C-alpha cells in the first residue's frame, strides 16, 4: 500500500500490522481508516497464517487524536448521513475489536483521545508509555464519550471514571492502567524494539522483555475526594461538592467542568451511570449510538449485527 494512504495494512511474519497514517492530524480517524481496519480484521480473524495484530500510529505525536471532527462538522452542517454512517461503522469496529479472537496489540503512545480509545483500548493487549496522554474529551465540544468509552469509564475504580468523563482531561499511562484503559507499561524509547519483537517472536516475548511496573497512579491517589464529590446526583451538586472541598485539585476540576457544555455534562453523567448497569461493550455501544432520524438513516447498531 502506498505510503500516502490514510491507513497502512500489511502482514509481517504472521503479524497483521496496521499503521494509522495521518500524522499531521495525529492520525485522526476518517471513514476510510475505519473501514480499512475493519476489513483487515475480518480477513485476519479467519486466516490461520495471521497469529496476531499490531496497531500503531505514524509520526511522533500519538496513536490517534480521535475522529475527524472537521469532517463530522461539515456533515452536520450539510445535514447528510455521512457522520452517522461513520459512527455506525466505527461502533461495529469497536465491538469487533472488543471480542477479537487473536492477540490485538495496541501501542497507545502519545495522544490517544476519543476514537483512538475506541480502536486501542478495547483490544486485549493494550500498551501505554510514560508519554501517553489518554482521555475522552468530548464534553469540551458539546458531545459525550462514545466508541464504548462509557463502558470503560463506568468500570473504573470508584468515581474516577466520572471524574475523567466530566472534566474531559487527559490522563497518564499509569492512570490508564489503573482506570482499566490499558494493561502494560513500556518505556517510549523501547517501543521500536518492542514492535520488532512482537513481529519476530510474538506479543508474550515482547511483554516479557520490555513491560515494566508502572509508576503509582496520581488519579488513584486522589480517590479520597473524587469518590466523595462525584457521588452526588447531579452535575450541579458535583460542582458544589468540588468547590466546597478545597482550592486545589478539586477546585481545579470544578473550574474545568464549568468550561464544558452543560447539556453534554448532564447526558454524560447519565450515560456513564447507565453503562455501569449494562452487561457488555455491545450494549453500551447501542446506548451511545446517535438515534436522531435523518432522511436515510443506516440500520441501527445492535449486538446481533456484530460479527461473532
N, C-alpha and C positions, 0 to 999 in steps of 0.2 A: 504494500500500500504506500502511496506517495506520502512524503513527509509533510506536505502541506494539508493533508486531510485532518479533520477535526478529531478523529479517533483512529489510533493505530492498533491493529489487531494482527497478531501472528502467534505461531506455536514454536517454542524453543525447547528442545529436548523433552517433549511431553508436557510442557507447561504453557497454557494459554496466556499470553502476555497482552494486556490491554493498557494502552497509554492514552489518557485524555490529553489532547494535543491542541489546546488553545492557550498557550502560556501567557499571551498578552492580556487575556481576560481571566487569568488564574483558572483556566480550564472550566469556565462556567458551562453548564450543560445546555445543549440545544437538542432539538428533536433528532437530528442525525446521530448524535452521540448516544442518546438513549436507545434508539433502535439498533445502532451498531453493536452496543454491548449486549442488548437483549438477544439479538440474532446469534452472536458468538456463543453466549451461554447455552442457548437452545441446542446448538450443534455439539458443543464440547461436553455437555452433560451426558450425552449418549455415545460419545466417541471414546472407546477404551484406550486409545493411544494418548489421550489427554488425561493426565493424572491430577492436575491442579490448575488453578487460575491465579494470576498475579495482576493486581490493579495498581497503577501508578499514574502520576501526572507529570506532564512535561514542564520544564522550567524549574526555577528555584523558589517560587513563592508559595506553592501549596498544591495539594491534590486537586481541590475543586472548591471554588468560592460560592457554589450554589447553582441555581437555574439561571438561564439567560434572562435577567429581569427586563432588559430593553426590549427583547422580542415579546415577552409577555405583556409589557406595557402597550406596545403597538397593537397587539392582538385585542386587548381590552378596548382601546380607543376605536379600533375598526369594527368591533362587535362581531368578529368572526369566531370560528370554533378552534383556531389554532392553539390557544392556550389550554383549553380543556382537553383537546386531543393529546397535547404534550403531557399534561398531568396524568391522563388516563394511562398512557403507555409507560410513563415514568413509574407510576404506582405499581403496575404489573411487574416491571423490572425490579422494584424494591422488594416485592413479595417473593419473586423468584430467587433473588439473592439470599433472602432470609431462610430459605429451605434448600439452597443449592447442595447437591449431594456430595460434591467433592470439595477438597480444601480450597477456600477462596480467601486469598491473602490480599488485604488492602493496606497499602502504605500511606497512612494518614499523616503525612509530614506537612508542616507549614499550615496554611489556611485551609480549613475544612468546614464549610458552612452549608446549611440548608441541604440542597440537593447533593452536595458532596458527602454529607452524613448518610443520605439515602443509599448511595452506591458503595459507601465504605463501611458504615457502622452496623450493617445488617449481615455482613459476612461472618464466617466462623473463625477467621484468624485475622484479628484487627490490630495493626501495629501503629504505635504513635512514637513521637520523639520529644526531646526537650524543646523543640521549636514548634510543636503543634499548637495551633490556635483553633479550637473546635467550638462550634456553637450553633444555635438555632436563633438567628437574629430577626425573624420575620416580623415580630411586633413593631420593629422600627420602621417598617414600610407599610403598616396597616394590614398585614397578613397574619396568619397563625402558623406555628410549627406544623410542618407536613412531612411527606415522604416517610411516614412511620416514626417521625420524631416524637410524637406524643406517646407512642408505645414505650420508647426508651426513657423519656423524661419521667413518665409516671412510675417507672420501676427503679428509679434512682433512690438511694437511701434517704429516708425521712422526707423532708420537704425540699431537698436540694434540686430536684427536677423542676419544681415550680419556680424556685429562685432563678435557675438558668433560663426557664421559659419566659418569665415575666420581665427580666432585665434584658434578655437577648444578648448578654455579654459573652464573649468567648472565654473558654477555659483551657487550661493546660493539658498536656498529655497525661500527666499524673492524675489530674482531676478526671479526665475522660475515662481512665481505667476505674477509678473509684466510683464514678457515676454509672458505669456499665456500658459506656460507648466504645470501649476498646479493651484489649486483652493483654497486649505485650508492649514493652518499652525497649526501644533500640536507639542508641545514640545516632544522631543525624549523620555524623561522619562515617558511620558503619553501614548506612543504608545501601550504597552501591555494592559492597561486598555481600551484604545480606541478600540483596536481589539476585546476585550471581549464584549464591549458594542455594537459594530456593530453586533456581533453574537447574543447577548441576546435580544437587543431592536431595532436594525436596525441602518442604517447609519445616519439618521436625529438626533436620540437621541445622538449618539456618537459625531457628529459635534457640537451639541448644548452645550454639556458639555465640550468638550476639544479643539475645534478650537478657536484660538485667532488671533488677528490682527497681521500680520507680521511686522517685522521692515521695515524701509524705504529701498527701493532697491538702492544699490550702483550703479548698471548699469544705472538705470533711471536718477540718479543724474549726470551722465556723458553724457547725450544726447546732450548737447550743442556742444561738439566737435565730438561726434560719428556721429551725423546726417550730420554734415558738411563734415567730412573727407571721409565717406563711400558713399557719393552721387556721387563720381567720376565714370567714365565709366569703367575703367579697374583696375585690381589689382595693376599694376604699379603706376597708378595715386593715388589710395588709399594709397599706401605706401608713396608716396611723400607727400601727404596731412598730413599723420600721423607724419612723420618725421619733417615736417615744422611747426607742431602745437606746440609741446613742448617736453621736455625730460622726462616728467612724464608719466602718463598713456598712452597717445597717442604714445609716443616713445616706451614704453614697448610693446604695441600692434604691432607696426611695427616690432620690433625685433622678436617677437613671430611668426608673419606671415611669416617672412623671413626664418624661420626654416622649414616651411611646404612645401609640394610638389607643385611646380609651376603649374603643369598640374591640380592637384586636386583643387587648388585655383581658377583657371580660370573657370573650369567646375562648381565648387560650386557657384561662383558668378552668373553665368548664370542660374544655376538651381534654386537658391533662387528667382531670379528676374522673371523667368518664372512661378514659383509656385505661385507667388503673383497674376498672371492673371488666374490661374486655379480655378475652382469653388468648387471642392470637394477634400477630402482626397484621394478618389479613383483615381481621375485624377492625383494627384501628385505621387501616388504610381506607376501608369502606366509610368509616366515620369522617375521615379527613377529606374525602373526595368532594370537590365542588359540585353541588347538586342543582344550582340555578339553571333552569332550562334555557337553551339557546335555540336558534332557528333549526339546527340539525344536530342535536346532541349525540355524542357517542354512547354506546351501551355502557351503563354504569359499571364500575368495577365491582366484582363480587368474588368471594372466595372460590366459588365453583368455576370461575374463569381463569384462576391462577394455575399455571402448569404444575402438575404434581409429579 
